[in-house]
Amino acid sequence: MRIIGGEAKGRTLHFPSGSKERPTSDFLRETLFNLLGPLQNKTFLDLFAGSGSVGLEAASRGAQGVFFVEKNKHLVEVIKKNIQTCCLDKNCRIIAGDIEFGLRDLFRKKYEFDIIFADPPYNRELVGKTLKLLSKHNILRKDGIIVIQHSVKETFSELDDNIYQTDQRKYGDNTLTFF
């Protein structure tokens, strides 16, 4: 697993062998960032961050501030190691906790994000829960984008007028849904 573009392009990311977590593939990350376009001066939130590969890709491509939310303490250490490997310490901050804790903390501190990416564990009905928490703790800028990576088998319903689906792309067993 490597950084695909930007100032840290080519750096190898660490991911624990034998982990039950599923990292976002290089192909899917490259596709996502091609769809998102330039990230200069944008803020980026990586929920269910895992190894931090998606948020680090955003930082490498010029995002001005990247936050990671991850509850697994071992993976938090992996994110720290990957941030150092990519020399992106100045742009990145980690919140060690579940997404409800992370979103509540960011909301209370009045943070806002241009792009929020979430890759919850597949087939656990977490897409709907994630959208509800994002609606409750509104930290998305007015013209911001939410992208959720999920299994093609997962279904969910839109919540309200504030969060609505604008696009959906399927790649094998993976789906990127834009809100």
RAHUGI-V739478 format. One record per helix or strand of 2 or more residues. SS is the DSSP state (hx for helix, st for strand). FROM is the first residue (numbers start at 1). LEN is the number of residues. If there is no record, write none. Layout:
BEGIN
ss: (SS:SS)
from: (FROM:FROM)
len: (LEN:LEN)
END
This chain:
BEGIN
ss: (hx:st:hx:st:hx:hx:st:hx:st:hx:st:st:st)
from: (26:43:53:65:73:89:92:99:113:126:140:167:174)
len: (11:5:8:6:13:3:5:10:6:11:12:5:5)
END
